[in-house]
Amino acid sequence: MKRLVIFLVTIILAPTTLLAANSDSAYLFVYFTGNRKSEEAVRYAISTDGYRFRSLHNNEPVISSAVISSTGGVRDPHILRGQDGKTFYMVVTDMVSANGWNSNRAMVLLKSTDLINWKSAVVNIQQRFSGNDSLLRVWAPQTIYDKKAGKYMVYWSMKHGQDADKIYYAYANNDFTDLVTEPKQLYFSPNNGACIDGDIVEKDNRYYLFFKTEDGHPGIRVAVSDSVNGGYQLRPGEVQQTQNPVEGSGVFKLNNNEGYILMYDMYTTGKYQFTKSKDLQHFEVVDKEVSMDFQPRHGTVMPITATELSRLVSKYATAAGFMGTIHDPGIRKLNITMDTLQRTVQVMVKPGTDLKRMQPMFQLVPGVSITRIGKSDFSKGAVDYKVSIKGRPAETWSVKAVANNNTVLDGFYADPDVLYSAKTGKYYIYPTSDGFAGWSGTYFKCFSSPDLVTWKDEGKVLDLETDVTWAHGKAWAPCIIERKEGGAYKYYYYYTGEQKIGLAIGDDPKGPFKDIGYPLIDKHPAGVNRGQEIDPEVFHDPVSNKYFLYWGNGYMAAAELSDDMRSLKEGTLQLITPDKTFREGTTVFYRNGKYYFLWSENDTRSEDYRVRYGTADSPLGPIHVPANNMVIAKDTVAGIYGTGHNSIIQVSGKDEWYIVYHRFNYPNGIHWGRAAGYSREVCIDRMYFNEDGSIREVVPTHKGITR
C-alpha cells in the first residue's frame, strides 16, 4: 500500500518583524483611485515599514460613498488618530468630479473606534454657514487636534466666486458630526494666490503647513507657525522633487524615528512620489524603496498598532494580495500574472534560473501565513501553496514558473539601441532609464550579452546631473556607433538631454563616456515649427563609408556627420519625413542594396505605439513607403501593448536579424492608462524578410529568442 505524504513548509517572511501590540508599528494608507465615480471612494492599504504597501479588500472601497456622501462620491481622504489613542477621525471631500470642479459645497466627517465601522455626517458649508452664496467648491479637508482649544480643528480649501482658493478652518463638535464655529481663513498668501490641499504636521512644538499653490508656478510650499490656527509664515522655495504637476501632499512620521515621509500625487502621470526628510526642510526622493500594488490618488498615511493591523487584515486582507508579493532572485518581479478566480499565479523567470531549486518567498504581515504543499520543484509544473489569514478559511493557490526571455532587461527601460562590438565580441543595449514619471530620468546605463539572451547590467555610462553641463534631465533615447580609428576603437554616444541632442565619446562599449561640452543639435531645422529635437540615430553607410545622423519628433531630419563625428557637415541637412504616421524613433540599416528606415507611430503612452518602415536608395532618402509597412504592433491576445521605438541588429556574417524594442509592462501596464508610457520594458524578437526584401510583420512574444 502506497502512502501519500504531504509536505507543509512554512514560507518565512524575510525579514520577519515582531510587532508590538499597542505601539505604532505599521501603517494604514487611505486613498481614492481616480475620477470615475466608481473610483471616488475610500480604499485601504497597509505596510509594516512605510515603504511597501499592499492594498486591502482587492483595492475595492471599504466605505460606501453612496451611503456617506450627498453626491455619491468622495475624494481626498484624511485620517487621524484621536487624542485618546483609540478613536479615529476621517474627513473627505464630498464630490463627484464628473459634475465639474465647481460642483461641490460639502465635506463628510467620519468617526470610528475600530477602523472598520464608521459613523458619518455631511456638512454642507453653504447651507450650514451664512454668507457663502458665492461658494463654488469645498476641497480636501483635514483634521488636527488643537491642544490649546481642546478641540478637533478641521481645515480645508474653498473658493468663492472670482476669488482665489483659500485655506479655512473651523472646530468640530464633540461627536464629530458638525462644525460649530464660523470658518476663518487659516493661511494668508503673500500674493493672495490660490492655495489648496493643506496638510499640517507638528514637529518640536511648531506647526508646518504643507499646501499647493495654484497660481504662477504651481508647487508644494511650506508655511510655519507656533500656533496651529494662524500666524503661518511662508518659507522660500518649493519642496516637491519633480518637475511634474503635483497635488495632495501628505506627511507622516516613520515609526523607527528615522524622520518623515512627504508624499504627493503626480496627478498627470498616475503616480505617487515619496520623499524623505529629517528636518522637514530638505527632501530626498526614495521612490526606489517604495512599492504599491495599487495606484493611489490624494490620500494620507497614519501609523497603526499591530492589534489594529491584525483587525484590518482579518476583515479586509485577501490571499491574492499576499500571493502577489512572491519574490525570488530568479523571478522577474515586474511580470507576475494572477488569476484570482482560478487562484493561480504565473511568474516569469530569468534565463538560467534553476526551476528545481527555486524557493520563492512572500512579504507577509502578522495574521497571514503561506505554506508550501509538497516539494518546491517548478520544473515539473505548478507548485501549490496554502494561504491562511486569521479569521478566514484557508485557500490553496498554485504557482507556475515560465521561462520566458522577454523582457530581456530586469527593470523599466525603453528606447533601446543595440550594438555588436567587434572589439569585445559582445552585444550591448543602451536604453532610456524608465520608471520615472514624465520621462524625468537623468542617467543612462549599459547592458552586455554574449548571445542576445543573457544580459548583464554594466552600470551607468553617463549621468546628466554630474557629467553634463548643458542638460541635467530628461535623459532619453541614446544611440551609439563603434568606429576603428588608427588601430583603436572609439565609441560615439549620441543622446537626448532636455530635448537637445548631445554627444559623449568613450574608448570602451561599457563607457564611461565623456560629453563634448555642448549640444550638437539644439534647435529646429529650417522650415520646422513643431516637434522636438530628440531620438538620435547614427548610421554608418557601408557603400560610401560615410556616417549619418537622424533625429526628430514630428519630423525626420538627416545629415551627414563631419569626419570627427562632432558636428554636421554643412549643407547636408535634409528633412526626409516619410509620411503622416511618423512620430519619432528613427532607425536605419542597410540590407541587399536597400536602406531601410523604421520609425514609431503614435504616442509612446498609447497602446497603439508601433513601428512602420520605408526604403530608400540612399541614406538621405527619399523614402518610399510600401502599402503594407507594419513592422511590429500590439498583440491583444498575448496582452502585449505599446510595441515601439526599436533598433535592429544583424548577426555578423549571417542574414539573421533581430528587432529590439520596448513595450508596456506586462501584465499591468495596460491598466495604468497613459502612465504605462513611463514604465516600459525591453524585448527582442526575430525579424524576417520576404523574398522581395519587404519586412515580414513581427509578432511580439513573451518567449523571446533563444540562441
Beta strands, then each sheet from edge to edge (+ up, - down):
strand 1: 8-10
strand 2: 24-32
strand 3: 43-47
strand 4: 52-55
strand 5: 74-81
strand 6: 88-94
strand 7: 106-112
strand 8: 119-124
strand 9: 135-146
strand 10: 151-160
strand 11: 166-171
strand 12: 184-185
strand 13: 195-203
strand 14: 206-213
strand 15: 219-225
strand 16: 233-234
strand 17: 247-253
strand 18: 260-266
strand 19: 271-277
strand 20: 284-285
strand 21: 291-292
strand 22: 297-305
strand 23: 331-339
strand 24: 344-349
strand 25: 368-373
strand 26: 383-389
strand 27: 395-402
strand 28: 413-421
strand 29: 426-433
strand 30: 443-449
strand 31: 456-463
strand 32: 475-485
strand 33: 488-497
strand 34: 500-506
strand 35: 514-515
strand 36: 537-540
strand 37: 547-551
strand 38: 557-560
strand 39: 574-575
strand 40: 584-591
strand 41: 594-601
strand 42: 610-616
strand 43: 630-632
strand 44: 644-650
strand 45: 657-664
strand 46: 680-687
sheet 1: 1+ 25- 26+ 27- 24- 23+
sheet 2: 21+ 4+ 3- 2+ 22-
sheet 3: 5+ 6- 7+ 8-
sheet 4: 9+ 10- 11+ 12-
sheet 5: 13+ 14- 15+ 16-
sheet 6: 17+ 18- 19+ 20-
sheet 7: 28+ 29- 30+ 31-
sheet 8: 32+ 33- 34+ 35-
sheet 9: 36+ 37- 38+ 39-
sheet 10: 40+ 41- 42+ 43-
sheet 11: 44+ 45- 46+
end
